[in-house]
Amino acid sequence: MAVDVPRSELLALLRKAELFSSLLDDDLAYVSERIELLTEETGEELFARGSKARRFFIVRSGEVGVFRSDEGSPEGSPERELARYVAGDVIGDFDFAAGSALDATARALAPTELIAFPGKGMAMEGLATEKPDAAARILLRSLSMVSSRLRSTQRLISDNSPWVRELRRQIYTDAATGLWSKVFLDEELPRRLEKPTSAIMLKPDRFKELNDARGHQAGDEAMSILAGILVQETERLGRGWAIRLRSNETAVIVPGCGAEEATAAARRLAAAVEALELAEFQGPGFAFTASMALAVWPEDGDDWKRLVEDAHGLLARAWKDGGARLYRLKRRSPRPAASGGVGR
């Protein structure tokens, strides 16, 4: 029988599973829609020994025991209790991650409420089709779980394995636009910095008007065109990464690029956005402009993560100030100072 769980509690319970510990908030929200909420009476089985681990469980309330008869024991011999799980505990995640057969039986020791993933009638194959980036993150975490517990699997998850490289590619790529993802910006790019490195952030103005008038499909098509503009600029520069931060916010990160070269690149990007012909999406007279922010590491800040956060905040300010402008981040002083801008 299904049970109602407050959303905040549900997300907190899902975070307890190692498989979900590295998921983005949007991914976790998606996973929360692909679960099954169960109640089990005392003595009911969650799974039986010998069955394949096709799902795992998180205990919301109650108690679950895991039992197994000793090898070679006659049928009907007493079972030995191996473990007991209470509220907040995760059951069977490692077997699910490894895709192995279960070597024990689990039963409710009291009326128990559980979260099961994936839900009845669902499978990881479906998740991989619907949301491949989230599925890739879960699969990569499963590899990490297996490798940390079974040393013999290290050869299987070598960084040189083609299938692991493919998983990494899916994690670090935004499926909708083909740009690098925010995960790449946070996890991988900091290891590739080269003094100076410029961060050019861009948000198209009037994007909501497009979505409201023509729907999200038109917005998705426009984002694909914008992605092409960003990639073309990295190709022109001969280096750098075009990144989708979130929604319609993007960035171009360019190593070995100072403020003067980055400013010229930003102005080219702004001009290209303004030159887009989007009449087929919105109608005659519609055009984008660009809100932009520019920051140079380490000139504008030694801490790369903080510099990116500050530049993103400055991008939001440029948009709120009416758009069609480029603001340059200023190095923080000992006392916090307002960021300044340079007009276009």
C-alpha positions in Angstrom: 0.0 0.0 0.0 1.3 3.4 -0.9 2.1 5.9 1.9 2.3 9.7 1.7 5.8 11.2 2.5 6.4 14.9 2.7 8.7 16.0 -0.1 11.4 17.3 2.1 11.5 14.1 4.1 11.5 12.0 0.9 14.5 13.8 -0.6 16.4 13.6 2.7 15.8 9.8 2.7 16.9 9.4 -0.9 20.1 11.3 -0.1 21.0 8.5 2.4 21.5 6.1 -0.5 25.1 6.2 -1.7 23.9 5.8 -5.3 22.1 9.1 -5.0 24.6 11.0 -2.9 26.2 12.9 -5.9 23.0 13.6 -7.8 22.0 17.2 -8.7 18.8 18.5 -7.1 16.9 18.2 -10.4 18.1 14.6 -10.8 17.0 13.8 -7.3 13.6 15.3 -7.9 13.3 13.1 -11.0 14.3 10.0 -9.0 11.7 10.8 -6.4 9.1 10.4 -9.1 10.4 6.9 -10.0 10.1 5.2 -6.7 7.5 3.1 -5.0 6.3 3.7 -1.4 5.4 0.4 0.4 4.1 -0.8 3.7 5.0 -4.3 4.8 3.4 -6.2 7.6 5.3 -8.3 10.1 6.8 -11.3 8.5 6.4 -10.2 4.9 9.4 -10.6 2.6 11.1 -7.8 0.8 13.2 -10.2 -1.3 14.2 -13.8 -1.2 17.6 -15.5 -1.4 18.6 -16.3 -4.9 16.5 -13.6 -6.6 18.3 -10.9 -8.7 18.7 -7.5 -7.1 16.4 -5.4 -9.3 15.8 -2.7 -6.7 16.9 -1.5 -3.3 15.1 -0.2 -0.3 15.3 2.7 2.3 13.5 2.2 5.6 11.2 5.0 6.5 9.8 3.4 9.7 9.7 0.0 11.3 12.4 -2.7 11.2 13.7 -5.2 8.7 15.8 -8.3 9.3 18.1 -10.1 6.9 18.4 -13.9 7.3 20.3 -16.8 5.8 20.6 -20.5 6.4 24.2 -21.8 6.6 25.6 -23.4 3.4 24.8 -27.1 3.2 22.1 -26.9 5.9 19.0 -29.2 5.3 16.0 -27.5 3.9 13.9 -26.1 6.7 16.8 -25.5 9.0 16.7 -22.4 11.2 17.9 -19.2 9.6 20.6 -17.0 11.1 20.0 -13.2 11.4 22.7 -11.4 9.6 21.6 -7.8 10.0 18.8 -5.6 11.2 17.8 -2.3 9.6 15.8 0.6 11.1 14.5 4.0 10.0 17.0 5.7 7.6 18.9 2.5 6.7 19.5 1.5 3.1 19.0 -2.2 2.2 20.4 -3.9 -0.9 22.0 -0.9 -2.6 25.3 -2.7 -3.2 23.7 -5.8 -4.7 21.6 -3.5 -6.9 24.7 -1.6 -8.0 26.6 -4.8 -8.8 23.6 -6.4 -10.5 24.2 -9.6 -8.4 21.9 -12.3 -7.1 20.9 -11.9 -3.4 22.4 -14.3 -1.0 19.9 -13.7 1.9 16.2 -13.1 2.6 14.8 -9.9 4.0 11.6 -9.7 6.1 9.8 -7.0 8.0 10.1 -7.6 11.8 7.3 -5.1 12.5 4.9 -3.0 10.4 7.3 -1.2 8.2 7.2 1.6 5.6 9.9 1.6 2.9 10.9 3.4 -0.3 11.8 1.1 -3.2 13.8 2.2 -6.2 13.1 1.8 -9.0 9.3 1.5 -8.6 7.2 -1.4 -9.7 7.4 -1.9 -13.4 10.4 0.4 -13.8 14.0 -0.3 -14.6 17.3 1.5 -15.0 17.0 1.1 -18.7 13.9 3.3 -18.7 15.7 6.0 -16.6 18.7 5.9 -19.0 16.3 6.6 -21.9 14.3 9.4 -20.1 17.2 11.1 -18.3 20.5 9.8 -19.5 22.7 12.3 -17.6 21.1 11.3 -14.2 21.3 7.6 -15.1 25.0 8.1 -16.0 25.7 9.7 -12.6 23.9 6.8 -10.8 25.8 4.2 -12.8 29.1 6.0 -12.2 28.4 6.0 -8.5 27.6 2.3 -8.6 31.0 1.7 -10.1 32.6 3.6 -7.3 30.6 1.6 -4.7 31.7 -1.7 -6.3 35.3 -0.7 -6.7 35.6 0.5 -3.1 34.2 -2.8 -1.7 35.7 -5.3 -4.2 39.4 -4.6 -5.1 39.3 -7.2 -7.8 37.1 -4.9 -9.9 39.7 -2.2 -10.3 40.7 -3.5 -13.7 37.1 -3.1 -14.9 36.8 0.5 -14.0 40.1 1.7 -15.3 39.9 5.3 -16.7 41.0 3.8 -20.0 37.9 1.6 -20.3 35.9 2.9 -23.2 32.5 2.4 -21.4 33.7 4.4 -18.4 34.9 7.2 -20.7 31.4 7.1 -22.3 29.8 7.4 -18.8 32.1 10.4 -18.0 31.1 12.0 -21.4 27.4 11.7 -20.5 27.9 13.2 -17.1 30.0 16.1 -18.4 27.7 16.9 -21.4 24.4 18.7 -21.4 22.2 16.3 -23.4 19.9 19.0 -24.8 22.5 21.3 -26.3 25.7 19.2 -26.5 27.5 21.9 -24.4 29.7 21.0 -21.4 27.6 20.7 -18.2 27.7 22.5 -14.9 29.1 19.3 -13.4 32.1 19.6 -15.7 32.6 23.3 -14.6 32.5 22.3 -11.0 34.4 19.0 -11.0 36.8 18.8 -13.9 37.5 22.3 -15.2 39.3 23.5 -12.1 42.1 21.0 -12.8 42.6 22.6 -16.3 43.0 26.3 -15.3 45.8 28.2 -16.9 46.8 31.7 -15.8 45.0 33.8 -16.9 41.6 32.1 -17.4 38.6 34.1 -18.4 34.9 33.3 -17.6 32.4 34.9 -20.0 28.8 34.3 -18.8 25.8 35.0 -21.1 22.1 35.0 -20.6 19.8 35.9 -23.5 17.3 38.6 -22.7 13.6 38.2 -23.5 13.9 34.4 -23.4 10.8 34.1 -21.3 8.8 36.0 -23.9 9.8 33.4 -26.5 8.8 30.5 -24.2 5.5 32.1 -23.3 4.6 32.9 -26.9 5.7 29.7 -28.6 6.3 27.1 -25.9 9.3 25.4 -24.6 10.1 23.6 -27.9 10.9 27.0 -29.5 13.0 27.8 -26.4 14.9 24.5 -26.8 15.5 25.2 -30.5 16.7 28.7 -29.7 19.1 27.3 -27.1 20.5 24.9 -29.7 21.3 27.9 -31.9 22.8 29.8 -29.0 24.9 26.8 -28.2 26.3 26.8 -31.7 27.3 30.5 -31.3 29.3 29.7 -28.1 31.0 26.7 -29.7 31.9 28.8 -32.7 33.6 31.3 -30.5 35.7 28.7 -28.8 36.7 27.4 -32.2 37.7 30.9 -33.3 39.8 31.3 -30.1 41.3 27.9 -30.7 40.6 26.9 -27.0 38.1 27.0 -24.2 34.8 25.3 -23.2 31.2 26.3 -24.0 29.1 25.4 -21.0 25.4 25.4 -20.1 25.1 26.5 -16.5 21.4 26.1 -16.1 18.2 26.9 -18.0 19.3 29.6 -20.5 22.4 30.7 -18.6 25.6 29.8 -20.4 29.4 30.4 -20.2 32.5 30.3 -22.2 35.7 29.5 -20.2 38.9 30.3 -21.9 42.3 29.4 -20.5 45.3 31.6 -21.3 43.0 34.5 -21.9 43.3 37.9 -20.4 40.7 40.6 -19.9 41.4 42.4 -23.2 41.0 39.3 -25.4 38.0 38.1 -23.3 36.2 41.5 -23.6 36.6 41.3 -27.4 35.2 37.7 -27.4 32.3 38.8 -25.2 31.4 41.6 -27.6 31.5 39.2 -30.5 29.1 36.9 -28.6 26.8 39.7 -27.9 26.7 40.8 -31.5 26.1 37.3 -32.7 23.1 36.9 -30.3 21.6 40.2 -31.4 22.0 39.2 -35.0 20.0 36.0 -34.6 17.0 35.8 -36.9 14.2 34.3 -34.7 11.1 35.5 -36.6 10.2 31.9 -37.3 9.9 31.4 -33.5 8.3 34.6 -32.3 7.3 36.7 -35.3 8.7 39.8 -37.0 10.6 42.3 -34.9 11.6 39.8 -32.2 15.3 39.8 -31.3 17.5 38.7 -28.4 20.0 40.9 -26.6 22.5 39.5 -24.1 23.1 40.1 -20.4 26.8 39.3 -19.8 29.4 39.1 -17.0 33.2 38.8 -17.3 35.7 37.6 -14.7 39.4 36.8 -15.1 41.2 34.3 -12.8 43.3 35.0 -10.8 43.2 38.8 -11.6 39.6 39.1 -10.2 39.9 36.5 -7.5 42.3 33.7 -6.5 39.5 31.3 -5.5 38.2 29.9 -8.8 34.9 28.5 -7.3 34.2 31.8 -5.6 35.0 33.8 -8.7 32.6 31.7 -10.7 29.9 32.2 -8.1 30.5 36.0 -8.0 30.5 36.2 -11.8 27.2 34.3 -11.9 25.7 36.8 -9.4 26.9 39.6 -11.6 25.2 38.0 -14.6 22.0 38.0 -12.7 22.5 41.7 -11.9 23.1 42.6 -15.6 19.9 40.9 -16.5 17.9 42.6 -13.7 19.4 45.9 -14.7 17.6 45.6 -18.1 20.0 43.4 -20.1 22.0 44.3 -23.2 25.1 45.0 -21.1 28.4 43.5 -20.1 29.6 43.8 -16.5 33.2 43.1 -15.4 33.8 41.6 -12.0 36.1 43.5 -9.6 38.6 41.8 -7.3 37.1 41.6 -3.8 38.6 44.0 -1.2 39.0 43.0 2.5 35.6 44.6 3.0 33.0 43.3 0.5 32.6 45.8 -2.4 29.9 46.1 -5.0 30.9 44.7 -8.4 31.4 47.2 -11.2 30.6 47.1 -14.8 31.7 48.2 -18.2 29.0 49.2 -20.7 28.7 47.9 -24.2 
